Amino acid sequence: MSADIPITSEFDSVDPAPPSEDRNVENLRITLNDEKQKMFQRMRALFALRSIGGTDSVEALAAAFDSNSALLKHEVAYVMGQMQDPQAVPFLIERLEDVDEDLMVRHEAAEALGAIGD
């Protein structure tokens, strides 16, 4: 029965994929930014980077803002808000200011900036 209960992350959210067990930021960055990877694997990399935290993780996440997937970019902004790392602020502002960006991504970037509150 407990296998049917969603697992709540350390960030108090139920994520659509478990974090990757790989703790190498560069490997995770490669997976996250590989458009040929299945979205499930990319999400696993994203949630692992969130858990690792720090400058390298924020930069790896920000690199995914170049993705073709608005869903992925939305999730990147969301986890940046969860991390509450001020180093994410310039990347989120850039997404918010890009009038050609998907509205869902821009909205989540604004939410993340509010969560960071800096």
C-alpha distances in whole Angstrom, upper triangle without the diagonal:
4,5,6,7,11,13,16,19,22,24,21,20,17,19,19,19,19,22,24,24,28,30,33,34,37,34,32,35,36,32,32,36,36,36,35,32,29,27,24,26,28,25,24,28,28,25,26,30,28,27,30,32,36,39,38,35,36,39,37,35,38,39,36,38,40,38,38,35,35,31,31,34,32,29,32,33,30,29,33,32,29,31,34,36,40,41,39,41,44,41,40,43,44,42,42,46,46,47,46,42,39,39,35,36,39,37,34,37,38,35,35,38,38,35,37,40,42
4,5,5,9,10,13,16,18,20,18,17,15,17,17,17,16,19,21,21,25,27,30,31,34,32,29,32,33,30,30,33,33,34,34,30,27,26,22,24,26,23,21,25,25,22,23,26,25,23,27,29,33,36,35,31,33,36,34,32,35,36,34,36,38,35,36,33,33,29,29,31,30,27,29,31,27,26,30,29,26,28,31,33,37,37,36,38,41,39,37,41,42,39,40,44,43,45,44,40,38,37,33,34,37,35,32,34,36,32,32,35,35,32,34,36,39
4,6,8,9,13,15,18,20,18,17,14,15,15,14,13,17,19,19,23,25,28,29,31,29,26,29,30,27,27,30,30,31,30,27,24,23,19,21,23,20,19,22,23,20,21,25,24,22,25,28,32,34,33,30,31,34,31,30,33,34,31,33,36,33,34,30,30,27,26,29,28,25,27,29,26,25,28,28,25,27,30,32,36,36,34,37,40,37,36,39,40,37,39,42,42,43,42,38,36,36,32,32,35,34,31,33,35,32,31,35,34,31,33,36,39
4,6,9,12,15,19,20,18,16,13,14,14,14,14,18,20,21,25,26,30,30,33,30,27,30,31,28,27,30,31,30,30,27,23,22,19,21,23,20,19,23,23,20,22,25,24,23,26,29,32,35,34,31,32,34,32,30,33,34,31,33,35,32,32,29,29,25,25,28,26,24,26,28,25,24,28,28,25,27,30,32,36,36,34,37,39,36,35,38,39,36,37,41,40,41,40,36,34,34,30,30,33,32,29,32,33,30,30,34,33,30,33,35,38
4,6,9,13,16,17,14,13,10,12,13,14,13,17,19,20,24,25,29,29,32,30,27,29,31,27,27,30,30,31,31,27,24,22,19,21,23,20,19,22,22,19,21,24,22,21,24,26,30,33,32,29,30,33,30,28,31,33,30,32,34,31,32,29,28,24,25,27,25,22,25,26,23,22,26,25,22,24,27,30,33,34,32,34,37,34,33,36,37,34,35,39,39,40,39,35,33,32,28,29,32,30,27,30,31,28,27,31,30,27,30,32,35
4,6,9,13,14,12,10,6,8,9,10,10,13,17,18,21,23,26,26,28,27,24,26,27,24,23,26,27,27,28,24,21,19,16,18,19,16,15,19,18,15,17,20,19,18,21,23,27,29,29,25,26,29,27,24,27,29,26,28,30,28,29,25,25,21,21,23,21,18,21,22,19,18,22,21,19,21,24,26,30,30,28,30,33,31,29,32,34,31,31,35,35,36,35,32,29,29,25,25,28,26,23,26,27,24,24,27,27,24,26,29,32
4,6,10,11,9,8,6,8,10,10,9,11,14,15,19,20,23,23,26,24,21,24,26,23,22,25,26,27,27,24,22,19,16,18,19,15,14,17,16,13,15,18,16,15,18,20,24,27,26,23,24,27,25,23,26,27,25,27,29,27,29,25,25,21,21,23,21,18,20,21,18,16,20,20,17,18,21,24,27,28,26,29,31,29,28,31,32,30,31,35,35,36,35,32,29,29,25,25,28,26,23,25,27,24,22,26,26,23,24,27,30
4,7,8,6,5,5,7,11,11,10,12,15,17,19,20,23,23,26,25,21,24,26,23,22,25,27,27,28,25,23,20,17,19,19,15,15,17,16,12,14,17,14,13,17,18,22,25,25,21,22,25,24,21,24,26,24,25,29,27,28,25,24,21,20,22,20,16,18,19,16,14,17,17,13,15,18,21,24,25,23,26,29,27,25,29,30,28,28,32,33,34,34,30,28,27,24,24,26,24,21,23,24,21,20,23,22,19,21,24,26
4,5,5,5,6,7,11,10,9,9,13,14,17,16,20,19,22,22,18,20,23,21,19,23,24,26,27,23,22,19,17,17,17,14,12,14,13,9,11,13,11,9,13,14,18,21,21,17,18,22,20,18,21,23,21,23,26,25,27,23,23,20,18,20,18,15,16,17,14,11,14,14,11,12,15,17,21,22,20,23,26,24,23,26,28,26,27,30,31,32,32,28,27,26,23,22,24,23,19,21,22,19,18,21,21,17,19,22,24
4,5,8,9,10,14,14,12,11,14,15,17,16,19,19,22,22,19,21,24,22,20,24,26,27,29,26,24,22,19,20,19,16,15,16,14,11,11,13,10,8,11,12,16,19,20,16,17,21,20,18,21,24,22,24,27,26,28,26,25,22,20,21,20,16,17,17,14,12,14,14,10,11,13,15,19,20,19,22,25,23,22,26,27,26,27,30,31,33,33,30,28,28,24,23,25,24,20,21,22,19,17,20,20,16,17,20,22
4,6,9,10,13,14,13,12,16,17,19,18,20,19,22,23,19,20,24,22,20,23,25,26,28,25,24,21,19,20,19,15,15,16,13,10,12,13,9,9,12,12,15,18,19,16,16,19,19,16,19,22,20,21,25,24,26,23,22,20,18,19,17,14,14,14,11,9,11,10,7,8,11,13,17,18,17,19,22,21,19,22,24,23,23,27,28,30,30,26,25,25,21,20,22,20,16,17,19,16,14,16,16,12,14,17,19
4,7,9,13,14,13,14,18,19,21,21,24,22,26,25,22,23,26,24,22,25,28,28,30,27,25,22,20,21,20,17,17,18,16,13,15,16,13,12,16,16,19,22,23,19,19,23,22,20,22,25,23,24,27,26,28,25,23,20,20,20,18,15,16,16,13,11,14,13,9,11,13,16,20,21,20,22,25,24,22,25,27,25,25,29,30,31,32,28,26,25,22,21,23,21,17,19,20,16,15,18,17,14,16,19,21
4,6,10,11,11,12,16,18,20,20,23,22,25,24,21,22,25,22,20,23,25,25,27,24,22,19,17,18,18,14,14,16,14,11,14,15,12,12,16,16,20,22,23,19,19,22,21,18,21,23,21,22,25,23,25,22,20,17,17,18,15,12,14,14,11,10,13,12,9,12,14,17,20,22,20,21,24,23,20,24,25,23,23,27,28,29,29,25,23,23,19,19,21,19,15,18,19,15,15,18,17,14,17,19,22
4,7,9,9,11,15,17,20,20,23,22,25,24,20,22,24,21,19,23,24,24,25,22,20,17,15,17,16,13,13,16,14,11,14,16,14,14,17,18,22,24,24,20,21,24,22,19,22,24,21,22,25,23,24,21,20,16,16,18,16,13,15,16,13,12,16,15,12,15,18,20,23,24,22,24,27,25,23,26,27,25,25,29,29,30,30,26,24,23,20,20,22,20,17,20,21,18,17,21,21,18,20,23,26
4,5,7,9,12,15,17,18,20,19,22,21,17,19,21,18,16,19,20,21,22,18,16,13,11,13,13,9,9,12,10,8,11,13,12,12,16,17,20,22,22,18,18,21,19,16,19,21,18,19,22,20,21,18,17,14,13,15,13,10,12,14,11,10,14,14,12,14,17,19,23,23,20,23,25,22,21,24,25,23,24,27,27,28,28,24,22,22,18,18,20,19,16,18,20,18,17,20,21,18,20,23,25
4,7,10,12,15,18,19,21,20,22,20,17,19,20,17,15,18,19,18,19,16,13,10,8,11,11,8,9,12,11,9,13,15,14,15,18,19,22,24,23,19,20,22,20,17,20,21,18,19,21,19,19,16,16,12,12,15,13,10,13,15,13,12,16,17,15,17,20,22,25,25,22,25,26,23,22,26,26,23,24,28,27,28,27,23,21,21,18,17,21,20,17,19,22,19,19,22,23,21,23,26,28
4,6,9,12,14,16,18,18,20,17,14,16,18,14,13,16,17,17,18,14,12,10,6,8,9,6,6,9,9,8,10,13,13,13,16,18,21,23,22,18,19,21,18,16,19,20,17,19,21,19,20,17,17,14,13,16,15,12,14,16,14,13,17,18,16,17,21,22,25,25,22,25,27,24,23,27,27,24,26,29,28,30,29,25,23,24,20,19,23,22,19,21,24,22,20,24,25,22,24,27,29
4,6,9,12,13,16,16,19,16,14,16,18,15,14,18,18,19,20,16,14,12,9,9,11,8,6,9,10,7,8,12,12,11,14,16,20,22,20,17,19,21,18,17,20,21,18,21,23,21,22,20,20,17,15,18,17,14,15,18,16,14,17,18,16,17,20,21,25,25,23,26,28,25,24,28,28,26,28,31,31,32,31,27,26,27,23,22,25,25,21,23,25,23,21,25,26,23,24,27,29
4,6,9,10,12,13,15,13,10,13,15,12,12,16,17,18,19,15,14,13,10,9,10,8,4,6,7,5,5,8,9,8,10,13,16,19,17,14,16,18,15,14,18,18,16,19,21,19,22,19,20,17,15,17,17,13,14,17,15,12,15,17,15,15,18,19,22,22,20,23,25,22,22,26,26,24,27,30,29,31,30,27,26,26,23,22,24,24,21,22,25,22,20,23,25,22,22,26,27
4,5,8,10,11,13,10,8,12,13,10,11,14,15,17,17,14,13,13,10,8,9,8,5,5,8,7,5,9,11,10,11,14,17,19,16,14,16,18,15,14,18,18,16,20,21,19,22,20,21,19,16,18,19,16,15,19,18,15,17,20,18,17,21,21,24,23,21,25,26,24,24,28,28,26,28,31,30,33,31,28,27,28,25,23,26,27,23,24,27,25,23,26,27,25,25,28,29
4,6,9,11,13,11,10,14,15,13,14,17,18,20,20,17,17,16,14,11,13,12,9,9,11,10,7,10,12,11,11,14,17,19,17,15,18,19,17,17,21,21,19,23,24,23,25,23,25,22,20,22,23,19,19,22,21,17,20,22,20,19,22,22,26,24,23,27,29,26,27,30,30,29,31,34,34,36,35,31,31,32,29,27,30,30,26,27,30,28,25,28,30,27,27,30,31
4,6,8,10,8,7,11,12,11,12,15,16,19,19,16,16,16,14,11,12,13,9,8,11,11,8,10,12,11,10,14,16,18,15,13,16,17,14,15,19,18,18,21,23,21,24,23,25,23,19,21,23,19,18,21,21,18,19,22,20,19,22,22,25,23,22,26,27,25,26,29,29,28,31,33,32,35,34,30,30,32,29,27,29,30,27,27,30,28,25,28,30,27,27,30,31
4,6,9,8,8,11,13,12,13,16,17,21,21,18,19,19,17,14,14,14,11,9,11,11,7,8,11,9,7,11,13,14,12,10,14,15,13,14,18,18,18,21,23,22,25,24,25,23,20,21,23,19,18,21,20,17,18,21,19,17,20,19,22,20,20,24,25,23,24,28,28,27,30,32,32,35,34,30,30,32,29,26,29,30,26,25,29,27,24,26,28,25,24,28,28
4,6,5,6,9,10,11,12,14,16,19,20,17,19,19,18,15,14,15,13,10,12,13,9,9,12,12,9,12,13,14,10,10,14,14,11,13,16,16,16,20,21,21,24,23,25,24,20,21,23,20,18,21,21,18,18,22,20,18,21,19,22,20,20,23,24,22,24,27,27,26,29,31,31,34,33,30,30,32,29,27,29,30,27,26,29,28,25,27,29,27,25,29,28
4,6,5,6,9,10,10,12,14,18,19,17,19,18,17,14,13,14,12,9,10,11,9,7,10,11,8,9,10,10,7,6,10,10,7,10,13,12,13,17,18,18,21,21,22,21,18,18,20,18,15,18,19,15,15,19,18,16,18,16,19,16,16,20,20,18,20,23,23,23,26,28,27,30,29,26,27,29,26,23,25,27,23,22,26,25,22,23,26,24,22,26,25
4,5,5,6,9,10,11,12,16,17,15,18,18,18,15,13,15,14,10,12,14,12,10,13,14,12,13,13,12,8,9,12,10,8,11,13,12,13,16,17,17,20,21,22,22,18,18,21,19,16,19,21,18,18,21,21,19,21,19,21,18,18,21,21,19,21,24,23,23,26,28,27,30,29,26,27,29,27,24,26,28,25,24,27,27,24,25,28,26,25,28,27
4,5,5,6,9,10,11,14,15,13,15,16,16,12,11,13,12,9,11,13,11,10,14,15,13,15,16,15,12,11,14,13,10,12,15,13,14,17,17,17,20,20,22,21,17,19,21,19,17,20,21,18,19,23,22,20,23,21,24,21,20,24,24,21,23,26,25,24,28,30,28,31,30,27,27,30,27,25,27,29,26,25,28,28,25,27,30,28,27,30,30
4,5,5,6,9,10,13,14,12,13,13,13,10,8,10,9,5,7,10,8,7,11,12,11,12,14,14,11,9,12,12,8,9,13,11,11,15,16,15,18,17,19,18,14,16,18,15,13,17,17,15,16,19,18,17,20,19,21,19,18,21,22,19,20,24,23,22,25,27,26,29,27,24,24,26,24,21,24,25,22,22,25,25,22,24,26,24,23,27,27
4,5,5,6,9,12,14,12,14,14,14,11,9,11,11,7,8,11,10,8,11,13,12,13,13,13,9,8,10,9,5,7,10,8,8,12,12,12,16,16,17,17,13,14,17,15,12,15,17,15,15,18,18,17,19,18,20,17,16,19,19,16,18,21,20,19,22,24,23,26,24,22,22,24,23,19,22,24,21,20,23,23,20,22,25,24,22,26,26
4,6,5,6,10,11,10,13,13,14,11,9,12,12,9,11,14,13,12,15,17,15,16,17,16,13,12,14,12,8,10,12,10,10,13,13,12,15,16,18,18,14,15,18,17,15,18,20,18,18,22,22,20,23,21,23,20,19,22,22,19,21,24,22,21,25,26,24,27,25,23,23,26,24,21,24,26,23,22,26,26,24,25,29,27,26,29,29
4,6,5,9,9,7,9,10,10,7,6,9,9,6,9,12,11,11,14,16,15,17,18,18,15,13,15,14,10,11,13,11,10,14,14,12,14,14,17,16,12,14,17,15,14,17,18,17,18,21,21,20,23,22,24,22,20,23,23,20,21,24,23,21,25,27,25,28,25,23,22,25,23,20,23,25,22,22,26,26,23,25,28,27,26,30,30
4,6,8,10,8,10,9,10,8,4,7,8,6,6,10,10,9,12,14,14,15,17,16,13,11,12,12,8,8,10,9,7,10,11,9,12,11,14,13,9,11,13,11,10,14,15,13,14,18,18,17,20,19,21,19,17,20,20,16,18,21,20,18,21,23,22,24,22,19,19,21,19,17,20,21,18,18,22,22,19,22,25,23,23,26,27
4,6,9,8,11,10,13,11,7,10,12,9,10,13,14,12,15,18,17,17,18,17,14,13,13,12,9,9,10,7,5,9,8,7,10,10,13,13,10,11,14,13,11,15,17,16,16,19,20,19,22,21,22,20,17,20,19,16,17,20,18,17,20,22,20,22,20,18,18,21,19,17,19,22,19,19,22,23,21,23,26,25,24,27,27
4,5,6,9,10,12,10,8,11,13,11,12,15,16,15,18,20,20,20,21,20,17,16,17,15,12,12,14,11,9,12,11,9,10,11,15,15,12,13,16,16,14,18,20,19,19,23,23,23,25,24,26,23,21,24,23,20,21,24,22,20,24,25,23,25,22,20,20,23,21,19,22,24,22,22,26,26,24,26,29,28,28,31,31
4,6,8,8,12,11,9,12,14,13,14,17,18,17,20,22,22,23,24,23,20,19,19,18,15,14,15,12,10,12,10,7,8,9,12,13,11,12,16,15,15,18,20,19,20,23,24,24,27,26,27,25,22,25,24,20,21,24,22,19,23,24,22,23,20,18,18,21,20,18,21,23,21,21,25,26,24,26,29,28,28,32,32
4,7,9,12,10,10,13,15,14,15,18,19,19,22,24,24,25,26,26,23,21,22,21,17,17,18,16,13,16,14,11,11,12,15,15,13,16,19,18,18,21,22,22,23,26,27,27,29,29,31,28,26,28,28,24,25,28,25,23,26,28,25,27,24,22,21,24,23,21,24,26,24,25,29,29,27,30,33,32,32,35,35
4,6,8,7,7,10,11,11,13,15,16,16,19,21,21,22,24,24,21,19,20,20,16,16,18,15,13,16,15,12,13,12,15,14,12,15,17,16,16,20,21,20,22,24,24,24,27,27,29,27,24,27,27,23,24,27,26,23,26,28,26,28,25,22,22,24,22,21,24,26,23,24,28,27,26,29,31,30,30,33,34
4,5,5,6,9,10,11,13,15,16,17,19,21,22,23,25,26,23,20,21,21,18,17,19,17,14,17,17,13,13,12,15,13,11,15,17,15,16,19,20,19,21,24,24,24,27,27,30,28,25,28,28,24,25,28,26,24,27,29,27,28,25,23,21,24,21,20,24,25,23,24,27,27,25,28,31,29,30,33,34
4,5,5,6,9,10,10,12,14,15,16,18,20,21,23,24,22,19,19,20,16,15,17,16,12,15,15,11,12,9,12,10,8,12,13,11,13,16,16,16,18,21,20,21,24,25,27,25,22,25,26,22,22,25,24,21,23,26,24,25,23,20,18,20,18,17,20,21,19,20,24,23,22,25,27,25,26,30,31
4,5,5,6,9,10,11,12,14,15,17,19,20,23,24,22,19,20,21,17,16,18,18,15,17,18,15,15,13,15,12,10,14,15,12,14,17,16,16,19,21,20,21,24,25,27,26,23,26,27,24,23,27,26,23,26,28,27,28,26,23,21,23,20,19,23,23,20,22,25,24,22,26,27,26,27,30,31
4,5,5,6,9,10,11,12,14,16,17,18,21,22,19,16,18,19,15,14,17,16,14,17,17,14,16,14,16,14,11,15,16,13,14,18,17,16,18,21,20,20,24,24,27,25,23,26,26,23,23,27,26,24,26,29,27,29,27,24,22,25,22,20,24,24,22,23,26,25,23,26,28,26,27,30,31
4,5,5,6,9,10,11,12,14,15,17,19,19,17,14,15,15,12,11,14,13,10,13,14,11,13,11,13,11,8,11,13,11,11,14,15,13,16,18,18,18,21,21,24,22,19,22,23,19,20,23,22,20,23,25,24,26,24,20,19,21,19,17,20,21,18,19,23,22,20,23,25,24,24,27,28
4,5,5,6,9,10,11,12,14,15,18,19,17,14,15,16,13,11,14,14,11,14,15,13,14,12,13,10,8,11,11,8,9,13,12,11,14,16,15,16,19,19,22,21,18,21,22,19,19,22,22,19,22,25,24,25,24,20,19,20,17,16,19,20,16,18,21,20,18,21,23,21,22,25,27
4,5,5,6,9,10,11,12,14,17,19,17,14,15,17,13,12,16,16,13,16,18,16,18,15,17,14,11,14,15,11,12,15,14,12,15,17,16,16,20,20,23,22,20,23,24,21,21,25,25,22,25,28,27,29,27,24,23,24,21,19,22,23,19,20,24,22,20,23,25,22,23,27,28
4,6,5,6,9,10,11,12,15,16,13,10,12,13,10,9,13,13,11,14,16,14,17,15,17,15,11,13,15,12,11,14,14,12,14,17,16,15,18,18,21,19,17,21,22,19,19,23,23,21,24,26,25,28,26,23,22,24,21,19,22,23,19,19,23,22,19,22,24,22,22,26,26
4,5,5,6,9,10,11,13,14,13,9,10,12,9,7,10,11,9,12,14,13,15,14,14,12,9,10,11,8,7,11,11,8,10,13,12,12,15,15,18,17,14,18,19,16,16,20,19,18,20,23,22,25,24,20,19,21,18,16,18,19,16,16,19,18,15,18,21,18,18,22,23
4,5,5,6,9,10,13,15,14,10,12,14,12,10,13,15,13,15,18,16,19,16,17,14,11,13,13,9,9,12,11,8,10,13,11,11,14,15,18,17,15,19,21,18,18,21,22,20,22,25,25,27,26,23,22,22,19,17,20,20,16,17,20,18,16,19,20,18,18,22,23
4,5,5,6,9,12,14,12,9,11,14,11,10,14,15,14,17,19,18,21,19,20,17,14,16,16,13,12,15,14,10,12,15,13,12,16,15,19,18,16,20,22,19,20,23,24,22,24,27,27,30,29,25,25,26,23,20,23,23,20,20,23,21,18,21,23,20,20,23,24
4,5,5,6,9,10,9,5,8,10,8,7,11,12,12,14,17,16,20,18,19,17,14,14,15,12,10,13,13,9,10,13,12,10,13,13,16,14,13,17,18,16,17,20,20,19,22,25,24,27,27,23,23,24,22,19,21,22,18,18,21,19,16,18,21,18,17,21,21
4,6,5,9,11,11,7,8,11,10,8,12,14,13,15,18,18,21,19,18,17,14,14,14,11,9,11,10,6,7,10,8,7,10,10,14,13,12,15,17,15,15,19,20,19,20,23,24,26,26,23,22,23,20,18,19,20,16,16,18,17,13,16,18,15,14,18,19
4,6,9,12,12,9,11,14,13,12,15,17,16,19,21,21,24,22,22,20,17,17,17,14,13,15,13,9,11,13,10,8,12,12,16,15,15,18,20,19,19,22,23,22,24,27,27,30,30,26,26,26,23,21,23,23,19,19,21,19,16,19,20,17,16,20,21
4,7,10,9,7,10,12,11,11,15,16,16,19,21,21,25,23,23,22,18,19,19,16,14,16,16,12,12,15,12,10,13,12,15,14,14,18,20,18,19,23,23,23,25,28,28,31,31,27,27,28,25,23,25,25,21,20,23,21,18,20,22,19,17,21,21
4,7,8,5,7,10,10,10,12,15,15,17,20,21,24,23,22,21,18,17,18,15,13,14,14,10,9,12,11,7,10,8,12,11,11,14,16,15,16,19,20,20,22,25,25,29,29,25,26,26,24,21,22,23,19,18,20,19,15,17,19,16,14,18,17
4,6,5,6,9,10,11,12,14,16,18,20,21,25,24,24,23,20,19,20,18,15,15,16,13,11,13,13,9,11,8,10,9,10,13,15,14,16,19,20,20,22,24,25,28,29,26,27,27,25,22,23,24,20,19,21,20,16,17,19,17,14,17,17
4,5,5,6,9,10,10,12,15,16,18,20,24,23,23,23,20,18,20,18,15,15,17,14,11,14,15,11,12,9,10,7,9,12,13,12,14,17,17,18,21,22,23,27,27,24,26,26,25,21,22,23,20,18,20,20,17,17,20,18,15,18,16
4,6,5,6,9,10,11,13,15,17,18,22,22,22,22,19,18,19,18,14,16,17,14,13,16,16,13,15,12,13,10,11,14,15,13,16,19,18,19,22,23,24,27,27,24,25,27,25,22,23,24,21,19,22,22,18,19,22,20,18,21,20
4,5,5,6,8,10,11,13,16,16,20,19,20,19,16,15,16,14,11,13,14,11,10,13,13,10,13,10,13,10,10,14,15,13,14,18,18,18,20,22,23,26,26,22,23,24,22,19,21,22,19,17,20,20,16,17,20,18,16,20,19
4,5,5,6,9,10,11,14,15,19,18,18,18,15,13,15,13,9,10,12,10,7,11,12,9,10,8,10,7,6,10,11,9,11,14,14,14,17,19,19,23,23,20,21,22,20,17,18,19,16,14,17,17,13,14,17,15,13,17,16
4,5,5,6,9,10,12,14,18,18,18,19,15,13,16,15,11,12,15,13,10,14,15,13,14,11,12,9,8,11,11,9,12,14,13,14,17,19,18,22,22,19,21,22,21,17,18,20,18,15,18,19,15,16,19,18,16,19,18
4,5,5,7,10,11,12,16,16,17,17,13,12,15,13,10,12,14,12,11,15,16,13,16,13,15,12,11,14,14,11,13,17,16,15,19,20,20,23,22,19,20,22,21,17,19,21,18,16,20,20,17,18,21,20,18,22,21
4,5,5,8,10,11,14,14,14,14,10,9,11,10,6,9,11,9,8,12,13,11,13,12,14,11,9,12,13,10,11,14,14,13,16,18,18,21,20,17,17,19,17,14,16,17,14,13,16,16,13,15,18,17,16,19,19
4,5,5,8,10,13,13,13,14,11,9,11,11,7,8,12,11,9,12,14,13,14,12,13,10,8,10,10,6,8,11,10,10,13,15,14,18,17,14,16,17,16,13,14,16,14,11,15,16,13,14,17,17,15,18,18
4,5,6,8,12,13,14,15,11,10,13,13,10,11,15,14,12,16,17,16,18,16,16,13,11,14,13,9,12,14,12,12,15,17,15,19,17,15,16,19,18,14,16,19,16,14,18,19,16,18,21,21,19,22,22
4,5,5,9,9,10,11,8,7,10,10,7,10,13,12,12,15,17,16,18,17,18,15,13,15,14,11,12,15,13,12,15,17,15,18,16,13,14,17,15,12,14,17,14,13,17,18,16,17,21,20,19,22,22
4,5,8,9,9,10,8,5,9,10,7,9,12,13,12,14,17,16,18,17,17,15,12,13,12,9,9,12,10,8,12,13,11,14,13,10,11,14,13,9,11,14,12,11,14,16,14,15,19,19,18,21,21
4,7,9,10,12,10,8,12,13,11,12,16,16,15,18,20,20,21,20,20,18,15,17,15,11,13,15,12,10,14,15,12,15,13,11,12,15,15,12,14,17,16,14,18,19,18,19,22,23,22,24,24
4,5,8,9,7,7,11,12,10,13,15,16,16,19,20,20,22,21,22,20,17,19,18,14,15,17,15,12,16,17,14,16,14,11,12,15,14,12,14,17,16,15,19,20,18,20,23,23,23,26,26
4,7,9,8,8,11,13,13,15,17,18,19,21,23,23,25,25,25,23,20,21,20,17,17,19,16,14,17,18,15,16,13,11,10,14,14,12,15,17,16,17,20,21,20,22,25,25,26,28,29
4,5,5,6,9,10,11,13,14,16,17,19,20,21,23,23,24,23,19,21,20,17,16,19,17,14,16,18,15,16,14,11,10,13,11,10,13,15,14,15,18,19,18,21,23,23,24,26,27
4,5,5,6,9,10,11,12,14,15,17,18,20,21,22,23,22,18,19,19,15,14,16,15,11,13,16,13,14,12,8,6,9,7,6,10,12,11,12,15,16,16,18,20,20,21,24,25
4,6,5,6,9,10,11,12,14,16,17,18,20,21,23,22,18,20,20,17,15,18,17,14,15,18,16,17,15,12,9,11,8,8,12,12,11,13,16,15,15,18,20,20,21,24,25
4,5,5,6,9,10,11,12,14,15,16,19,19,21,20,16,18,18,15,14,17,16,13,15,18,17,18,16,13,11,13,11,9,13,14,11,12,16,16,15,18,20,19,20,23,24
4,5,5,6,9,10,11,13,14,15,17,17,18,17,13,15,15,11,11,13,12,9,12,15,13,15,13,10,9,11,9,6,9,11,9,9,13,13,12,15,17,17,17,20,21
4,5,5,6,9,10,11,13,14,16,17,18,18,14,15,16,13,11,14,14,10,11,15,14,15,14,11,9,9,6,5,8,8,6,8,11,11,10,13,15,15,16,19,20
4,5,5,6,8,10,10,12,14,15,17,17,14,15,17,14,12,16,16,13,14,18,17,19,18,14,13,13,10,8,11,11,8,10,13,12,10,14,16,14,16,19,20
4,5,5,6,9,10,11,12,13,15,14,10,13,14,10,10,13,13,11,13,16,16,18,17,14,13,14,12,9,11,12,9,9,12,12,10,12,15,14,14,17,18
4,6,5,6,9,10,11,12,13,13,9,10,12,9,7,10,11,9,10,14,14,16,16,13,12,12,10,7,9,9,6,5,9,8,6,9,11,11,11,14,15
4,5,5,6,9,10,12,14,14,11,12,15,12,10,13,15,12,13,17,17,19,19,15,14,14,11,9,11,10,6,7,10,8,6,10,11,10,11,14,16
4,5,5,6,9,10,13,13,10,12,15,13,11,15,16,14,15,19,19,22,22,18,17,17,14,12,14,13,10,10,13,11,8,11,13,10,11,15,16
4,5,5,6,7,9,9,6,9,11,10,8,12,13,12,13,17,18,20,21,17,17,17,15,12,13,13,10,8,11,10,6,9,11,9,8,12,13
4,5,5,8,9,11,8,9,13,12,9,12,15,13,13,17,18,20,21,18,18,17,14,12,13,12,8,8,9,7,4,7,8,5,6,9,11
4,5,8,11,13,11,12,16,15,13,16,18,17,17,21,22,24,25,21,20,20,17,15,16,15,11,11,13,10,7,10,11,7,8,12,14
4,5,9,10,9,11,14,14,13,16,18,17,18,21,22,25,26,22,22,22,19,17,18,17,14,13,14,12,9,11,12,9,8,12,13
4,6,9,8,9,13,13,12,14,17,16,17,20,21,24,25,22,22,22,19,17,17,16,13,12,13,11,8,8,9,6,5,8,9
4,5,6,8,11,11,11,13,16,16,17,19,21,24,25,22,23,23,21,18,18,18,15,13,14,14,10,10,12,10,7,10,9
4,5,5,8,10,10,11,14,15,16,17,20,23,24,22,23,23,21,18,18,18,16,13,14,14,10,9,11,10,6,8,7
4,6,7,8,10,11,13,14,15,17,19,22,23,21,22,23,22,18,18,19,17,14,15,16,12,11,14,13,10,12,10
4,6,5,6,9,10,11,12,14,16,19,20,17,19,19,18,14,14,15,13,10,12,13,9,8,12,11,9,11,10
4,5,5,6,9,10,10,12,14,17,19,17,18,18,18,14,13,14,13,9,10,11,9,7,10,11,8,9,8
4,5,5,6,9,10,10,12,16,17,16,18,18,18,15,13,15,14,10,12,14,12,10,13,14,12,13,11
4,6,5,7,9,10,11,14,15,13,15,16,16,12,11,14,12,9,11,13,11,10,14,14,12,14,13
4,5,5,6,9,10,13,14,12,13,13,13,10,8,10,9,5,7,10,7,7,11,12,10,12,12
4,5,5,6,9,12,14,12,14,14,14,11,9,11,11,7,8,11,10,8,11,13,12,13,12
4,5,5,6,10,11,10,13,13,14,11,9,12,12,9,11,14,12,11,15,16,15,16,15
4,6,5,8,9,7,9,10,11,7,6,9,9,6,9,12,11,11,14,16,15,17,16
4,6,8,10,8,10,9,10,8,5,7,9,6,6,10,10,9,12,14,14,15,15
4,6,9,8,11,11,13,11,8,11,12,10,10,14,14,12,15,18,17,17,17
4,5,5,9,10,12,10,8,11,13,11,12,15,16,15,18,20,20,20,20
4,5,8,8,12,11,8,11,14,13,13,16,17,17,19,22,22,22,23
4,7,8,11,10,10,13,15,14,15,18,19,19,21,23,24,25,25
4,6,8,7,7,10,11,11,13,15,16,16,19,20,21,22,23
4,5,5,6,9,10,11,13,14,15,17,19,20,21,23,24
4,5,5,6,9,10,11,12,14,15,17,18,20,21,22
4,6,5,6,9,10,11,12,14,15,17,18,20,22
4,5,5,6,9,10,10,12,14,15,16,18,20
4,5,5,6,9,10,11,13,14,15,16,18
4,5,5,6,9,10,11,13,14,15,17
4,5,5,6,9,10,10,12,14,16
4,5,5,6,9,10,11,12,13
4,5,5,6,9,10,10,12
4,5,5,6,9,10,12
4,5,5,6,8,11
4,5,5,6,7
4,5,5,8
4,5,9
4,6
4
